[in-house]
Amino acid sequence: MNKIIKIALGAAIILSMGATTASASPEKGKKLFVKKLKKACGVSGAVIANKHTQGEWAEINEDGKLADEIKNFCPNVKDNALKGKYLPHYFDFFHEYGSDSGNVPSC
């Protein structure tokens, strides 16, 4: 019985750590934008984020067209800057600072 409890507790800890590290954040999205997209876009993150409302960004993301939309605004961006692992962070950043959010990023 004691062994089962230890295994269950260990599994719970591993799963909770995995969920924490897998979540995206606007702050990480901002850092990635500055590092990977800002030079290619030639504008700040605020300009790109203000192109759509939060609802429009959510719809673009749900449709799986976020990379295409970034390419639309930044045609010079390299494909390696639009890897699938970056897109959730870009979305969180653009959504957080969408035109109807009232938030302004510092990049």
C-alpha positions in Angstrom: 0.0 0.0 0.0 2.8 2.4 0.9 4.5 1.7 -2.5 1.3 2.5 -4.4 1.0 5.9 -2.6 4.7 6.7 -3.4 4.2 5.9 -7.1 0.9 7.9 -7.3 2.6 10.9 -5.6 5.6 10.7 -7.9 3.4 10.6 -10.9 1.4 13.6 -9.7 4.6 15.6 -9.2 5.9 14.7 -12.6 2.6 15.6 -14.3 2.3 18.9 -12.5 5.9 19.9 -13.5 5.2 19.0 -17.1 2.1 21.1 -17.2 3.9 24.1 -15.8 6.8 24.0 -18.2 4.5 23.4 -21.2 2.3 26.4 -20.7 2.9 29.5 -22.9 3.1 33.0 -21.6 2.9 36.6 -23.0 6.3 37.4 -21.4 8.0 34.6 -23.2 6.3 35.5 -26.4 7.6 39.1 -26.0 11.1 37.8 -25.6 10.8 35.5 -28.6 9.4 38.4 -30.7 12.3 40.6 -29.8 14.8 37.8 -30.5 13.3 36.2 -33.6 10.9 38.6 -35.3 11.6 42.2 -34.5 14.5 42.7 -36.9 12.7 40.9 -39.7 9.5 42.8 -39.1 11.1 46.2 -38.7 8.4 47.3 -36.2 7.8 46.8 -32.5 5.6 44.1 -31.0 3.0 46.7 -30.2 2.5 47.4 -33.9 2.0 43.8 -34.8 -0.3 43.0 -31.8 -2.5 46.0 -32.5 -3.3 44.7 -36.0 -6.1 42.6 -34.5 -8.4 42.5 -31.5 -8.0 39.8 -28.9 -10.9 37.9 -30.4 -9.4 38.1 -33.9 -6.1 36.8 -32.6 -7.9 33.9 -30.9 -9.7 33.0 -34.1 -6.5 33.2 -36.2 -4.8 30.9 -33.7 -7.8 28.4 -33.6 -7.8 28.3 -37.4 -4.0 27.4 -37.3 -3.1 30.4 -39.4 -0.9 32.3 -36.9 2.3 31.6 -38.8 0.7 32.7 -42.0 -0.5 35.9 -40.4 2.9 36.7 -39.0 4.4 36.1 -42.5 1.8 38.5 -43.9 3.0 41.3 -41.6 6.6 40.3 -41.7 7.4 38.8 -45.2 11.2 38.8 -44.4 10.9 36.5 -41.4 12.7 33.2 -41.6 10.8 29.9 -41.3 12.9 28.8 -38.3 11.5 31.7 -36.3 8.0 30.3 -36.9 8.5 26.9 -35.4 5.5 25.2 -33.9 7.0 25.4 -30.4 7.2 29.2 -30.6 3.6 29.8 -31.9 1.8 29.4 -28.6 4.1 32.0 -27.0 3.6 34.4 -30.0 -0.1 33.9 -29.7 -0.2 34.6 -26.0 1.9 37.8 -26.6 -0.3 39.0 -29.5 -3.5 38.1 -27.6 -2.4 39.9 -24.4 -1.6 43.1 -26.3 -4.4 43.0 -28.9 -5.9 46.3 -30.1 -8.8 46.1 -27.7 -6.8 45.0 -24.6 -5.6 48.4 -23.4 -2.2 46.9 -22.7 1.0 48.1 -24.4 4.2 46.0 -24.5 7.6 47.5 -23.9 9.3 46.1 -27.0 
